[in-house]
């Protein structure tokens, strides 16, 4: 690669969703990160441009939570 070459991170789009519902005395929270399960390399992983530092982003992750405020 010639000196002075600037490498830009490859673009990617990740969809995250969070929903909260009243449920009895508390709140029920449902979440999904990377809902579409995209295969991508986060910008921080691309920044160093080393084959050993290229770590893929996390796949689809779902969460469930319940909280009571009293």
N, C-alpha and C positions, 0 to 999 in steps of 0.2 A: 504494500500500500504506500503510495507516495506521501512524503512529509506534508503536513498541513491538511490532509484529508479529514473531513468531518463526517462522522457516522451518526446518523439520526436513528433513534429507536423506531422499530417497526410499529405501526399503529395497531391498536386492538381496542375492542369494546367489550366490556363485561357488564352484565345486567345483575343488579342486586335488588331484592324485594324484601320489605319488612311490613308486617301487618300486626296490629294490636287490637284485641277485642276485650270488651268487658265480659268477665266470666265469674259469676258469683261474687264473692267479696274481693276479687282481685282482677288482674289483667292477664290474658293469655297472649303471648307473642310468638308468631311464626316468622321465620326468616329463611331466605335462600340467597346464598352468594354464588356468583357465576352461574346463574339460573340456566343458561343455555349450554353450560359445560364446555365453554370455548377453550381451545388449546392455545396458550399464549405464553410469551416470555415477558414478565414485568419490565418496565423501563429500567429499574435499578439493576436487574439481571443483565440487560443489554448494554448498560453503560460502560462496562470495562472491556467488552469485546474479547474476552478470553474464553476458550472452549471449556475451561474448568469452572467458570463462573456462570455459565448459562443454565440457570435453574428455572424450570417451568413454573407458571403460576398454579395456584391451587385449583383443583377441579371443583365441581358443584359441591357445596356444603349446605346442609339444612340444619336449622335450629328450632327448638321449641322451648319456651320458657313460661313460667307462671310466677307472678309477684303479687303479694298481698300488702297493701298499704294500710297501716293501722296506727 
